[in-house]
Amino acid sequence: MQLLRKATKFQWTNECERIFLQLKAFLACPPFIQNSNATKPITIYLIVSEDTISTTLVQEVEKEERPIYFISRVLCSVEIRYLMIEKVVLALVIITRIMRMYFHNHRIIVKIDYPIITILAKPDLVGRMIGWTV
């Protein structure tokens, strides 16, 4: 990151070598998708940007979160114009449709930065948000 500054001259140091070896080790052993355990809850991480939705289902195994499933989707032209909270709810709807079998057999924990529960509990929702809430 220090090299991004304009007036910085590149010099390979011991710290650079150490970080390079850590990055190499990390990339050499990617996370493997595992089978889920029905007795443990599944945590869903939702990442929503302006034009994409990404979701990761993870489960804790031996005090480490291990991935179960990944979903990534590019939003179509209509969906890009949704409000950010609508995109978050859309991501939840998509994941519940695709991963229905996990939702029936596991306790689900959703982790996201948006107050989904308070918004979906409002009685004055309109349009697609009412349908998604149902």
N, CA, C and O atoms as CSV, one atom per row, in Angstrom:
chain,resi,resn,atom,element,x,y,z
A,1,MET,N,N,0.824,-1.197,0.000
A,1,MET,CA,C,0.000,0.000,0.000
A,1,MET,C,C,0.865,1.258,0.000
A,1,MET,O,O,0.473,2.298,-0.528
A,2,GLN,N,N,2.031,1.144,0.593
A,2,GLN,CA,C,2.913,2.306,0.626
A,2,GLN,C,C,3.409,2.668,-0.774
A,2,GLN,O,O,3.749,3.823,-1.030
A,3,LEU,N,N,3.451,1.701,-1.668
A,3,LEU,CA,C,3.935,1.960,-3.021
A,3,LEU,C,C,2.938,2.751,-3.868
A,3,LEU,O,O,3.298,3.247,-4.935
A,4,LEU,N,N,1.713,2.873,-3.416
A,4,LEU,CA,C,0.718,3.613,-4.173
A,4,LEU,C,C,0.955,5.115,-4.126
A,4,LEU,O,O,0.415,5.855,-4.948
A,5,ARG,N,N,1.746,5.563,-3.185
A,5,ARG,CA,C,2.080,6.984,-3.139
A,5,ARG,C,C,3.009,7.296,-4.295
A,5,ARG,O,O,3.849,6.471,-4.653
A,6,LYS,N,N,2.874,8.459,-4.878
A,6,LYS,CA,C,3.607,8.805,-6.102
A,6,LYS,C,C,5.117,8.901,-5.905
A,6,LYS,O,O,5.873,8.435,-6.758
A,7,ALA,N,N,5.561,9.478,-4.830
A,7,ALA,CA,C,6.992,9.752,-4.655
A,7,ALA,C,C,7.732,8.617,-3.953
A,7,ALA,O,O,8.859,8.815,-3.499
A,8,THR,N,N,7.134,7.450,-3.853
A,8,THR,CA,C,7.763,6.348,-3.143
A,8,THR,C,C,8.577,5.496,-4.106
A,8,THR,O,O,8.097,5.132,-5.180
A,9,LYS,N,N,9.801,5.181,-3.724
A,9,LYS,CA,C,10.662,4.319,-4.521
A,9,LYS,C,C,10.532,2.896,-3.982
A,9,LYS,O,O,10.511,2.685,-2.769
A,10,PHE,N,N,10.445,1.926,-4.882
A,10,PHE,CA,C,10.250,0.541,-4.479
A,10,PHE,C,C,11.537,-0.041,-3.920
A,10,PHE,O,O,12.618,0.107,-4.490
A,11,GLN,N,N,11.381,-0.716,-2.771
A,11,GLN,CA,C,12.508,-1.413,-2.166
A,11,GLN,C,C,11.967,-2.655,-1.481
A,11,GLN,O,O,11.088,-2.559,-0.625
A,12,TRP,N,N,12.495,-3.843,-1.856
A,12,TRP,CA,C,12.037,-5.104,-1.290
A,12,TRP,C,C,12.690,-5.294,0.069
A,12,TRP,O,O,13.914,-5.383,0.169
A,13,THR,N,N,11.875,-5.356,1.110
A,13,THR,CA,C,12.392,-5.473,2.467
A,13,THR,C,C,12.026,-6.831,3.055
A,13,THR,O,O,11.327,-7.622,2.422
A,14,ASN,N,N,12.498,-7.092,4.256
A,14,ASN,CA,C,12.147,-8.343,4.947
A,14,ASN,C,C,10.648,-8.407,5.236
A,14,ASN,O,O,10.047,-9.480,5.188
A,15,GLU,N,N,10.053,-7.258,5.536
A,15,GLU,CA,C,8.602,-7.215,5.766
A,15,GLU,C,C,7.845,-7.561,4.487
A,15,GLU,O,O,6.845,-8.277,4.533
A,16,CYS,N,N,8.312,-7.059,3.352
A,16,CYS,CA,C,7.683,-7.389,2.069
A,16,CYS,C,C,7.772,-8.891,1.807
A,16,CYS,O,O,6.804,-9.502,1.356
A,17,GLU,N,N,8.909,-9.473,2.085
A,17,GLU,CA,C,9.100,-10.913,1.896
A,17,GLU,C,C,8.172,-11.706,2.801
A,17,GLU,O,O,7.576,-12.689,2.361
A,18,ARG,N,N,8.038,-11.300,4.047
A,18,ARG,CA,C,7.172,-11.984,5.000
A,18,ARG,C,C,5.712,-11.917,4.552
A,18,ARG,O,O,5.006,-12.926,4.576
A,19,ILE,N,N,5.266,-10.744,4.149
A,19,ILE,CA,C,3.884,-10.573,3.699
A,19,ILE,C,C,3.632,-11.350,2.413
A,19,ILE,O,O,2.564,-11.936,2.238
A,20,PHE,N,N,4.607,-11.355,1.519
A,20,PHE,CA,C,4.486,-12.110,0.270
A,20,PHE,C,C,4.324,-13.604,0.555
A,20,PHE,O,O,3.491,-14.263,-0.066
A,21,LEU,N,N,5.109,-14.138,1.483
A,21,LEU,CA,C,5.006,-15.553,1.835
A,21,LEU,C,C,3.671,-15.870,2.490
A,21,LEU,O,O,3.107,-16.938,2.251
A,22,GLN,N,N,3.152,-14.951,3.321
A,22,GLN,CA,C,1.834,-15.145,3.927
A,22,GLN,C,C,0.750,-15.164,2.850
A,22,GLN,O,O,-0.145,-16.009,2.885
A,23,LEU,N,N,0.825,-14.245,1.902
A,23,LEU,CA,C,-0.154,-14.196,0.810
A,23,LEU,C,C,-0.081,-15.469,-0.029
A,23,LEU,O,O,-1.114,-16.021,-0.408
A,24,LYS,N,N,1.126,-15.936,-0.318
A,24,LYS,CA,C,1.300,-17.155,-1.090
A,24,LYS,C,C,0.694,-18.353,-0.362
A,24,LYS,O,O,0.033,-19.187,-0.981
A,25,ALA,N,N,0.914,-18.441,0.935
A,25,ALA,CA,C,0.358,-19.543,1.721
A,25,ALA,C,C,-1.166,-19.471,1.764
A,25,ALA,O,O,-1.841,-20.497,1.689
A,26,PHE,N,N,-1.702,-18.268,1.885
A,26,PHE,CA,C,-3.156,-18.099,1.913
A,26,PHE,C,C,-3.784,-18.515,0.591
A,26,PHE,O,O,-4.809,-19.198,0.579
A,27,LEU,N,N,-3.177,-18.109,-0.529
A,27,LEU,CA,C,-3.720,-18.445,-1.846
A,27,LEU,C,C,-3.530,-19.917,-2.191
A,27,LEU,O,O,-4.271,-20.451,-3.016
A,28,ALA,N,N,-2.563,-20.578,-1.586
A,28,ALA,CA,C,-2.296,-21.985,-1.864
A,28,ALA,C,C,-3.307,-22.914,-1.204
A,28,ALA,O,O,-3.469,-24.053,-1.642
A,29,CYS,N,N,-3.986,-22.453,-0.165
A,29,CYS,CA,C,-4.969,-23.312,0.507
A,29,CYS,C,C,-6.307,-22.584,0.602
A,29,CYS,O,O,-6.650,-22.045,1.655
A,30,PRO,N,N,-7.066,-22.567,-0.500
A,30,PRO,CA,C,-8.360,-21.881,-0.484
A,30,PRO,C,C,-9.353,-22.601,0.425
A,30,PRO,O,O,-9.185,-23.786,0.710
A,31,PRO,N,N,-10.379,-21.895,0.878
A,31,PRO,CA,C,-11.371,-22.553,1.738
A,31,PRO,C,C,-12.172,-23.579,0.937
A,31,PRO,O,O,-12.623,-23.303,-0.174
A,32,PHE,N,N,-12.337,-24.744,1.510
A,32,PHE,CA,C,-13.112,-25.790,0.862
A,32,PHE,C,C,-14.529,-25.758,1.392
A,32,PHE,O,O,-14.765,-25.555,2.583
A,33,ILE,N,N,-15.455,-25.962,0.493
A,33,ILE,CA,C,-16.857,-26.002,0.888
A,33,ILE,C,C,-17.105,-27.342,1.574
A,33,ILE,O,O,-16.686,-28.389,1.080
A,34,GLN,N,N,-17.778,-27.300,2.700
A,34,GLN,CA,C,-18.031,-28.504,3.472
A,34,GLN,C,C,-19.518,-28.803,3.532
A,34,GLN,O,O,-20.344,-27.967,3.168
A,35,ASN,N,N,-19.847,-29.974,3.985
A,35,ASN,CA,C,-21.236,-30.332,4.237
A,35,ASN,C,C,-21.690,-29.672,5.530
A,35,ASN,O,O,-20.898,-29.448,6.445
A,36,SER,N,N,-22.975,-29.369,5.585
A,36,SER,CA,C,-23.486,-28.728,6.798
A,36,SER,C,C,-23.835,-29.772,7.846
A,36,SER,O,O,-24.138,-30.923,7.536
A,37,ASN,N,N,-23.781,-29.331,9.096
A,37,ASN,CA,C,-24.158,-30.153,10.231
A,37,ASN,C,C,-25.501,-29.629,10.730
A,37,ASN,O,O,-25.608,-28.460,11.098
A,38,ALA,N,N,-26.518,-30.476,10.746
A,38,ALA,CA,C,-27.874,-30.038,11.082
A,38,ALA,C,C,-28.025,-29.586,12.530
A,38,ALA,O,O,-28.992,-28.900,12.860
A,39,THR,N,N,-27.091,-29.955,13.394
A,39,THR,CA,C,-27.206,-29.578,14.805
A,39,THR,C,C,-26.649,-28.186,15.088
A,39,THR,O,O,-26.901,-27.633,16.159
A,40,LYS,N,N,-25.902,-27.614,14.157
A,40,LYS,CA,C,-25.289,-26.301,14.366
A,40,LYS,C,C,-25.970,-25.258,13.483
A,40,LYS,O,O,-26.417,-25.577,12.381
A,41,PRO,N,N,-26.051,-24.009,13.960
A,41,PRO,CA,C,-26.679,-22.959,13.147
A,41,PRO,C,C,-25.799,-22.565,11.964
A,41,PRO,O,O,-24.581,-22.742,11.983
A,42,ILE,N,N,-26.444,-22.033,10.947
A,42,ILE,CA,C,-25.744,-21.518,9.770
A,42,ILE,C,C,-25.782,-19.999,9.832
A,42,ILE,O,O,-26.824,-19.405,10.110
A,43,THR,N,N,-24.649,-19.381,9.575
A,43,THR,CA,C,-24.558,-17.926,9.529
A,43,THR,C,C,-24.506,-17.504,8.076
A,43,THR,O,O,-23.751,-18.060,7.278
A,44,ILE,N,N,-25.323,-16.508,7.741
A,44,ILE,CA,C,-25.353,-15.977,6.375
A,44,ILE,C,C,-24.783,-14.575,6.401
A,44,ILE,O,O,-25.242,-13.717,7.154
A,45,TYR,N,N,-23.777,-14.352,5.571
A,45,TYR,CA,C,-23.207,-13.021,5.407
A,45,TYR,C,C,-23.693,-12.480,4.067
A,45,TYR,O,O,-23.461,-13.089,3.023
A,46,LEU,N,N,-24.365,-11.338,4.102
A,46,LEU,CA,C,-24.858,-10.693,2.883
A,46,LEU,C,C,-23.979,-9.495,2.558
A,46,LEU,O,O,-23.705,-8.661,3.420
A,47,ILE,N,N,-23.544,-9.419,1.319
A,47,ILE,CA,C,-22.785,-8.275,0.842
A,47,ILE,C,C,-23.544,-7.718,-0.352
A,47,ILE,O,O,-23.750,-8.412,-1.348
A,48,VAL,N,N,-23.955,-6.472,-0.246
A,48,VAL,CA,C,-24.747,-5.841,-1.297
A,48,VAL,C,C,-24.030,-4.583,-1.752
A,48,VAL,O,O,-23.693,-3.723,-0.938
A,49,SER,N,N,-23.796,-4.474,-3.059
A,49,SER,CA,C,-23.201,-3.262,-3.614
A,49,SER,C,C,-24.203,-2.649,-4.592
A,49,SER,O,O,-25.358,-3.069,-4.654
A,50,GLU,N,N,-23.759,-1.679,-5.333
A,50,GLU,CA,C,-24.661,-1.004,-6.273
A,50,GLU,C,C,-25.171,-1.937,-7.373
A,50,GLU,O,O,-26.309,-1.804,-7.822
A,51,ASP,N,N,-24.326,-2.887,-7.810
A,51,ASP,CA,C,-24.735,-3.722,-8.944
A,51,ASP,C,C,-24.575,-5.222,-8.723
A,51,ASP,O,O,-24.807,-5.998,-9.650
A,52,THR,N,N,-24.187,-5.654,-7.524
A,52,THR,CA,C,-24.045,-7.086,-7.252
A,52,THR,C,C,-24.555,-7.446,-5.864
A,52,THR,O,O,-24.636,-6.613,-4.961
A,53,ILE,N,N,-24.890,-8.713,-5.738
A,53,ILE,CA,C,-25.293,-9.297,-4.464
A,53,ILE,C,C,-24.432,-10.537,-4.263
A,53,ILE,O,O,-24.325,-11.378,-5.155
A,54,SER,N,N,-23.822,-10.646,-3.095
A,54,SER,CA,C,-23.035,-11.834,-2.769
A,54,SER,C,C,-23.461,-12.341,-1.403
A,54,SER,O,O,-23.752,-11.568,-0.491
A,55,THR,N,N,-23.489,-13.649,-1.290
A,55,THR,CA,C,-23.906,-14.279,-0.054
A,55,THR,C,C,-22.992,-15.454,0.246
A,55,THR,O,O,-22.615,-16.204,-0.654
A,56,THR,N,N,-22.639,-15.610,1.509
A,56,THR,CA,C,-21.843,-16.747,1.945
A,56,THR,C,C,-22.540,-17.401,3.116
A,56,THR,O,O,-22.902,-16.731,4.083
A,57,LEU,N,N,-22.728,-18.699,3.036
A,57,LEU,CA,C,-23.254,-19.474,4.148
A,57,LEU,C,C,-22.068,-20.139,4.822
A,57,LEU,O,O,-21.292,-20.840,4.172
A,58,VAL,N,N,-21.925,-19.924,6.118
A,58,VAL,CA,C,-20.824,-20.527,6.863
A,58,VAL,C,C,-21.357,-21.217,8.105
A,58,VAL,O,O,-22.441,-20.908,8.600
A,59,GLN,N,N,-20.570,-22.155,8.591
A,59,GLN,CA,C,-20.922,-22.853,9.818
A,59,GLN,C,C,-19.661,-23.000,10.650
A,59,GLN,O,O,-18.580,-23.262,10.121
A,60,GLU,N,N,-19.810,-22.830,11.952
A,60,GLU,CA,C,-18.650,-22.909,12.840
A,60,GLU,C,C,-18.290,-24.368,13.106
A,60,GLU,O,O,-19.114,-25.163,13.559
A,61,VAL,N,N,-17.034,-24.690,12.810
A,61,VAL,CA,C,-16.506,-26.023,13.061
A,61,VAL,C,C,-15.189,-25.847,13.791
A,61,VAL,O,O,-14.265,-25.223,13.268
A,62,GLU,N,N,-15.097,-26.388,14.985
A,62,GLU,CA,C,-13.886,-26.298,15.796
A,62,GLU,C,C,-13.433,-24.844,15.966
A,62,GLU,O,O,-12.260,-24.525,15.773
A,63,LYS,N,N,-14.365,-23.979,16.325
A,63,LYS,CA,C,-14.127,-22.551,16.569
A,63,LYS,C,C,-13.586,-21.806,15.345
A,63,LYS,O,O,-12.885,-20.803,15.483
A,64,GLU,N,N,-13.911,-22.294,14.165
A,64,GLU,CA,C,-13.514,-21.642,12.917
A,64,GLU,C,C,-14.704,-21.688,11.965
A,64,GLU,O,O,-15.353,-22.725,11.828
A,65,GLU,N,N,-14.988,-20.573,11.313
A,65,GLU,CA,C,-16.102,-20.546,10.360
A,65,GLU,C,C,-15.639,-21.140,9.039
A,65,GLU,O,O,-14.630,-20.729,8.466
A,66,ARG,N,N,-16.404,-22.113,8.578
A,66,ARG,CA,C,-16.067,-22.774,7.310
A,66,ARG,C,C,-17.220,-22.580,6.340
A,66,ARG,O,O,-18.382,-22.685,6.730
A,67,PRO,N,N,-16.908,-22.295,5.067
A,67,PRO,CA,C,-17.967,-22.038,4.089
A,67,PRO,C,C,-18.738,-23.296,3.714
A,67,PRO,O,O,-18.186,-24.391,3.613
A,68,ILE,N,N,-20.037,-23.093,3.511
A,68,ILE,CA,C,-20.915,-24.164,3.056
A,68,ILE,C,C,-21.345,-23.902,1.612
A,68,ILE,O,O,-21.424,-24.821,0.797
A,69,TYR,N,N,-21.621,-22.631,1.315
A,69,TYR,CA,C,-22.148,-22.299,-0.007
A,69,TYR,C,C,-21.878,-20.831,-0.305
A,69,TYR,O,O,-21.894,-19.995,0.598
A,70,PHE,N,N,-21.630,-20.522,-1.569
A,70,PHE,CA,C,-21.445,-19.145,-2.021
A,70,PHE,C,C,-22.459,-18.852,-3.117
A,70,PHE,O,O,-22.734,-19.699,-3.968
A,71,ILE,N,N,-23.002,-17.661,-3.087
A,71,ILE,CA,C,-23.880,-17.208,-4.168
A,71,ILE,C,C,-23.468,-15.786,-4.519
A,71,ILE,O,O,-23.281,-14.945,-3.640
A,72,SER,N,N,-23.330,-15.534,-5.808
A,72,SER,CA,C,-23.016,-14.188,-6.270
A,72,SER,C,C,-23.871,-13.923,-7.500
A,72,SER,O,O,-24.018,-14.786,-8.366
A,73,ARG,N,N,-24.427,-12.734,-7.567
A,73,ARG,CA,C,-25.325,-12.419,-8.680
A,73,ARG,C,C,-25.173,-10.961,-9.064
A,73,ARG,O,O,-25.098,-10.084,-8.205
A,74,VAL,N,N,-25.129,-10.712,-10.366
A,74,VAL,CA,C,-25.121,-9.346,-10.882
A,74,VAL,C,C,-26.569,-8.920,-11.055
A,74,VAL,O,O,-27.379,-9.657,-11.617
A,75,LEU,N,N,-26.887,-7.737,-10.572
A,75,LEU,CA,C,-28.253,-7.242,-10.662
A,75,LEU,C,C,-28.566,-6.802,-12.088
A,75,LEU,O,O,-27.698,-6.287,-12.793
A,76,CYS,N,N,-29.811,-7.008,-12.504
A,76,CYS,CA,C,-30.226,-6.552,-13.828
A,76,CYS,C,C,-30.498,-5.042,-13.779
A,76,CYS,O,O,-30.459,-4.430,-12.712
A,77,SER,N,N,-30.771,-4.460,-14.932
A,77,SER,CA,C,-30.901,-3.000,-15.023
A,77,SER,C,C,-32.006,-2.441,-14.125
A,77,SER,O,O,-31.855,-1.353,-13.570
A,78,VAL,N,N,-33.102,-3.166,-13.978
A,78,VAL,CA,C,-34.190,-2.696,-13.114
A,78,VAL,C,C,-33.770,-2.772,-11.651
A,78,VAL,O,O,-34.036,-1.853,-10.877
A,79,GLU,N,N,-33.115,-3.867,-11.271
A,79,GLU,CA,C,-32.735,-4.062,-9.873
A,79,GLU,C,C,-31.654,-3.082,-9.423
A,79,GLU,O,O,-31.567,-2.769,-8.236
A,80,ILE,N,N,-30.845,-2.599,-10.335
A,80,ILE,CA,C,-29.808,-1.623,-9.989
A,80,ILE,C,C,-30.429,-0.335,-9.465
A,80,ILE,O,O,-29.823,0.361,-8.651
A,81,ARG,N,N,-31.629,-0.016,-9.927
A,81,ARG,CA,C,-32.296,1.216,-9.498
A,81,ARG,C,C,-33.020,1.074,-8.156
A,81,ARG,O,O,-33.564,2.057,-7.652
A,82,TYR,N,N,-33.038,-0.116,-7.574
A,82,TYR,CA,C,-33.663,-0.307,-6.262
A,82,TYR,C,C,-32.903,0.511,-5.221
A,82,TYR,O,O,-31.719,0.808,-5.385
A,83,LEU,N,N,-33.610,0.869,-4.145
A,83,LEU,CA,C,-32.940,1.455,-2.985
A,83,LEU,C,C,-32.046,0.395,-2.367
A,83,LEU,O,O,-32.265,-0.799,-2.571
A,84,MET,N,N,-31.047,0.818,-1.617
A,84,MET,CA,C,-30.097,-0.140,-1.041
A,84,MET,C,C,-30.798,-1.135,-0.115
A,84,MET,O,O,-30.463,-2.320,-0.121
A,85,ILE,N,N,-31.757,-0.676,0.673
A,85,ILE,CA,C,-32.453,-1.598,1.563
A,85,ILE,C,C,-33.279,-2.606,0.767
A,85,ILE,O,O,-33.431,-3.751,1.193
A,86,GLU,N,N,-33.811,-2.197,-0.380
A,86,GLU,CA,C,-34.538,-3.135,-1.241
A,86,GLU,C,C,-33.583,-4.175,-1.816
A,86,GLU,O,O,-33.954,-5.337,-1.978
A,87,LYS,N,N,-32.368,-3.767,-2.120
A,87,LYS,CA,C,-31.369,-4.724,-2.615
A,87,LYS,C,C,-31.011,-5.735,-1.539
A,87,LYS,O,O,-30.797,-6.911,-1.831
A,88,VAL,N,N,-30.947,-5.278,-0.296
A,88,VAL,CA,C,-30.643,-6.185,0.817
A,88,VAL,C,C,-31.758,-7.207,0.971
A,88,VAL,O,O,-31.494,-8.400,1.120
A,89,VAL,N,N,-32.995,-6.747,0.937
A,89,VAL,CA,C,-34.136,-7.659,1.062
A,89,VAL,C,C,-34.189,-8.586,-0.147
A,89,VAL,O,O,-34.510,-9.765,0.000
A,90,LEU,N,N,-33.881,-8.079,-1.334
A,90,LEU,CA,C,-33.822,-8.925,-2.529
A,90,LEU,C,C,-32.777,-10.023,-2.349
A,90,LEU,O,O,-33.015,-11.168,-2.732
A,91,ALA,N,N,-31.628,-9.689,-1.772
A,91,ALA,CA,C,-30.591,-10.693,-1.525
A,91,ALA,C,C,-31.114,-11.780,-0.588
A,91,ALA,O,O,-30.843,-12.963,-0.797
A,92,LEU,N,N,-31.855,-11.386,0.434
A,92,LEU,CA,C,-32.455,-12.374,1.338
A,92,LEU,C,C,-33.462,-13.256,0.625
A,92,LEU,O,O,-33.503,-14.466,0.849
A,93,VAL,N,N,-34.273,-12.655,-0.231
A,93,VAL,CA,C,-35.273,-13.423,-0.976
A,93,VAL,C,C,-34.581,-14.425,-1.893
A,93,VAL,O,O,-34.991,-15.583,-1.973
A,94,ILE,N,N,-33.542,-13.985,-2.580
A,94,ILE,CA,C,-32.823,-14.871,-3.497
A,94,ILE,C,C,-32.208,-16.041,-2.737
A,94,ILE,O,O,-32.332,-17.191,-3.158
A,95,ILE,N,N,-31.547,-15.753,-1.623
A,95,ILE,CA,C,-30.898,-16.827,-0.860
A,95,ILE,C,C,-31.920,-17.791,-0.275
A,95,ILE,O,O,-31.660,-18.992,-0.211
A,96,THR,N,N,-33.085,-17.288,0.157
A,96,THR,CA,C,-34.091,-18.195,0.710
A,96,THR,C,C,-34.701,-19.082,-0.371
A,96,THR,O,O,-35.084,-20.218,-0.091
A,97,ARG,N,N,-34.794,-18.593,-1.572
A,97,ARG,CA,C,-35.324,-19.421,-2.660
A,97,ARG,C,C,-34.317,-20.479,-3.092
A,97,ARG,O,O,-34.684,-21.632,-3.321
A,98,ILE,N,N,-33.069,-20.098,-3.203
A,98,ILE,CA,C,-32.043,-21.034,-3.671
A,98,ILE,C,C,-31.695,-22.062,-2.598
A,98,ILE,O,O,-31.509,-23.241,-2.900
A,99,MET,N,N,-31.607,-21.619,-1.358
A,99,MET,CA,C,-31.136,-22.482,-0.277
A,99,MET,C,C,-32.261,-22.911,0.662
A,99,MET,O,O,-32.054,-23.013,1.871
A,100,ARG,N,N,-33.422,-23.156,0.126
A,100,ARG,CA,C,-34.604,-23.503,0.924
A,100,ARG,C,C,-34.348,-24.707,1.832
A,100,ARG,O,O,-34.815,-24.731,2.970
A,101,MET,N,N,-33.611,-25.706,1.337
A,101,MET,CA,C,-33.394,-26.912,2.142
A,101,MET,C,C,-32.589,-26.626,3.408
A,101,MET,O,O,-32.794,-27.281,4.430
A,102,TYR,N,N,-31.673,-25.652,3.352
A,102,TYR,CA,C,-30.934,-25.287,4.552
A,102,TYR,C,C,-31.830,-24.554,5.548
A,102,TYR,O,O,-31.671,-24.713,6.759
A,103,PHE,N,N,-32.763,-23.757,5.051
A,103,PHE,CA,C,-33.641,-22.985,5.921
A,103,PHE,C,C,-34.634,-23.886,6.662
A,103,PHE,O,O,-35.078,-23.546,7.759
A,104,HIS,N,N,-34.978,-25.015,6.078
A,104,HIS,CA,C,-35.897,-25.933,6.742
A,104,HIS,C,C,-35.212,-26.741,7.837
A,104,HIS,O,O,-35.857,-27.111,8.818
A,105,ASN,N,N,-33.937,-27.020,7.694
A,105,ASN,CA,C,-33.258,-27.941,8.590
A,105,ASN,C,C,-32.314,-27.288,9.601
A,105,ASN,O,O,-31.818,-27.974,10.495
A,106,HIS,N,N,-32.055,-25.995,9.486
A,106,HIS,CA,C,-31.064,-25.351,10.331
A,106,HIS,C,C,-31.615,-24.072,10.966
A,106,HIS,O,O,-32.557,-23.461,10.461
A,107,ARG,N,N,-31.010,-23.691,12.070
A,107,ARG,CA,C,-31.239,-22.365,12.622
A,107,ARG,C,C,-30.365,-21.415,11.829
A,107,ARG,O,O,-29.186,-21.700,11.619
A,108,ILE,N,N,-30.917,-20.282,11.379
A,108,ILE,CA,C,-30.215,-19.360,10.497
A,108,ILE,C,C,-29.942,-18.055,11.233
A,108,ILE,O,O,-30.816,-17.516,11.911
A,109,ILE,N,N,-28.706,-17.552,11.090
A,109,ILE,CA,C,-28.312,-16.255,11.625
A,109,ILE,C,C,-27.858,-15.411,10.440
A,109,ILE,O,O,-26.957,-15.807,9.701
A,110,VAL,N,N,-28.482,-14.246,10.257
A,110,VAL,CA,C,-28.124,-13.355,9.147
A,110,VAL,C,C,-27.310,-12.202,9.708
A,110,VAL,O,O,-27.722,-11.542,10.661
A,111,LYS,N,N,-26.148,-11.965,9.108
A,111,LYS,CA,C,-25.289,-10.865,9.548
A,111,LYS,C,C,-25.173,-9.854,8.416
A,111,LYS,O,O,-24.726,-10.170,7.313
A,112,ILE,N,N,-25.591,-8.621,8.725
A,112,ILE,CA,C,-25.545,-7.538,7.751
A,112,ILE,C,C,-25.589,-6.213,8.496
A,112,ILE,O,O,-25.941,-6.167,9.674
A,113,ASP,N,N,-25.236,-5.152,7.816
A,113,ASP,CA,C,-25.163,-3.824,8.429
A,113,ASP,C,C,-26.495,-3.077,8.438
A,113,ASP,O,O,-26.567,-1.970,8.971
A,114,TYR,N,N,-27.527,-3.643,7.874
A,114,TYR,CA,C,-28.797,-2.941,7.740
A,114,TYR,C,C,-29.825,-3.477,8.738
A,114,TYR,O,O,-29.818,-4.668,9.049
A,115,PRO,N,N,-30.712,-2.607,9.244
A,115,PRO,CA,C,-31.735,-3.042,10.204
A,115,PRO,C,C,-32.922,-3.685,9.500
A,115,PRO,O,O,-33.995,-3.085,9.424
A,116,ILE,N,N,-32.747,-4.870,8.996
A,116,ILE,CA,C,-33.767,-5.542,8.186
A,116,ILE,C,C,-35.038,-5.801,8.972
A,116,ILE,O,O,-36.138,-5.560,8.474
A,117,ILE,N,N,-34.899,-6.287,10.187
A,117,ILE,CA,C,-36.079,-6.664,10.984
A,117,ILE,C,C,-36.976,-5.459,11.232
A,117,ILE,O,O,-38.195,-5.565,11.096
A,118,THR,N,N,-36.403,-4.326,11.591
A,118,THR,CA,C,-37.226,-3.150,11.882
A,118,THR,C,C,-37.901,-2.620,10.628
A,118,THR,O,O,-39.024,-2.121,10.694
A,119,ILE,N,N,-37.239,-2.721,9.500
A,119,ILE,CA,C,-37.833,-2.223,8.258
A,119,ILE,C,C,-38.949,-3.141,7.783
A,119,ILE,O,O,-40.012,-2.667,7.381
A,120,LEU,N,N,-38.718,-4.457,7.827
A,120,LEU,CA,C,-39.747,-5.388,7.359
A,120,LEU,C,C,-40.931,-5.479,8.309
A,120,LEU,O,O,-41.997,-5.949,7.912
A,121,ALA,N,N,-40.773,-5.044,9.543
A,121,ALA,CA,C,-41.870,-5.077,10.509
A,121,ALA,C,C,-42.786,-3.858,10.394
A,121,ALA,O,O,-43.835,-3.814,11.037
A,122,LYS,N,N,-42.404,-2.869,9.585
A,122,LYS,CA,C,-43.234,-1.669,9.438
A,122,LYS,C,C,-44.529,-2.009,8.713
A,122,LYS,O,O,-44.516,-2.748,7.728
A,123,PRO,N,N,-45.643,-1.475,9.194
A,123,PRO,CA,C,-46.915,-1.763,8.536
A,123,PRO,C,C,-47.150,-0.941,7.269
A,123,PRO,O,O,-48.075,-1.241,6.514
A,124,ASP,N,N,-46.344,0.081,7.017
A,124,ASP,CA,C,-46.589,0.955,5.871
A,124,ASP,C,C,-45.708,0.627,4.657
A,124,ASP,O,O,-45.423,1.509,3.847
A,125,LEU,N,N,-45.279,-0.629,4.527
A,125,LEU,CA,C,-44.509,-1.028,3.353
A,125,LEU,C,C,-45.402,-1.047,2.125
A,125,LEU,O,O,-46.604,-1.292,2.227
A,126,VAL,N,N,-44.821,-0.790,0.979
A,126,VAL,CA,C,-45.593,-0.793,-0.259
A,126,VAL,C,C,-44.887,-1.639,-1.308
A,126,VAL,O,O,-43.697,-1.938,-1.207
A,127,GLY,N,N,-45.667,-2.014,-2.319
A,127,GLY,CA,C,-45.127,-2.672,-3.501
A,127,GLY,C,C,-44.422,-3.980,-3.225
A,127,GLY,O,O,-44.908,-4.832,-2.481
A,128,ARG,N,N,-43.240,-4.118,-3.856
A,128,ARG,CA,C,-42.509,-5.380,-3.796
A,128,ARG,C,C,-42.040,-5.718,-2.382
A,128,ARG,O,O,-41.860,-6.894,-2.067
A,129,MET,N,N,-41.838,-4.718,-1.523
A,129,MET,CA,C,-41.391,-4.993,-0.159
A,129,MET,C,C,-42.447,-5.780,0.622
A,129,MET,O,O,-42.099,-6.609,1.462
A,130,ILE,N,N,-43.726,-5.532,0.356
A,130,ILE,CA,C,-44.799,-6.299,1.028
A,130,ILE,C,C,-44.711,-7.763,0.599
A,130,ILE,O,O,-44.770,-8.665,1.434
A,131,GLY,N,N,-44.572,-7.991,-0.697
A,131,GLY,CA,C,-44.469,-9.361,-1.197
A,131,GLY,C,C,-43.259,-10.089,-0.660
A,131,GLY,O,O,-43.343,-11.264,-0.303
A,132,TRP,N,N,-42.137,-9.403,-0.601
A,132,TRP,CA,C,-40.913,-10.014,-0.088
A,132,TRP,C,C,-41.033,-10.306,1.409
A,132,TRP,O,O,-40.508,-11.310,1.890
A,133,THR,N,N,-41.722,-9.431,2.142
A,133,THR,CA,C,-41.896,-9.638,3.563
A,133,THR,C,C,-42.695,-10.914,3.821
A,133,THR,O,O,-42.381,-11.690,4.724
A,134,VAL,N,N,-43.724,-11.114,3.017
A,134,VAL,CA,C,-44.536,-12.324,3.154
A,134,VAL,C,C,-43.699,-13.535,2.848
A,134,VAL,O,O,-44.196,-14.660,2.906
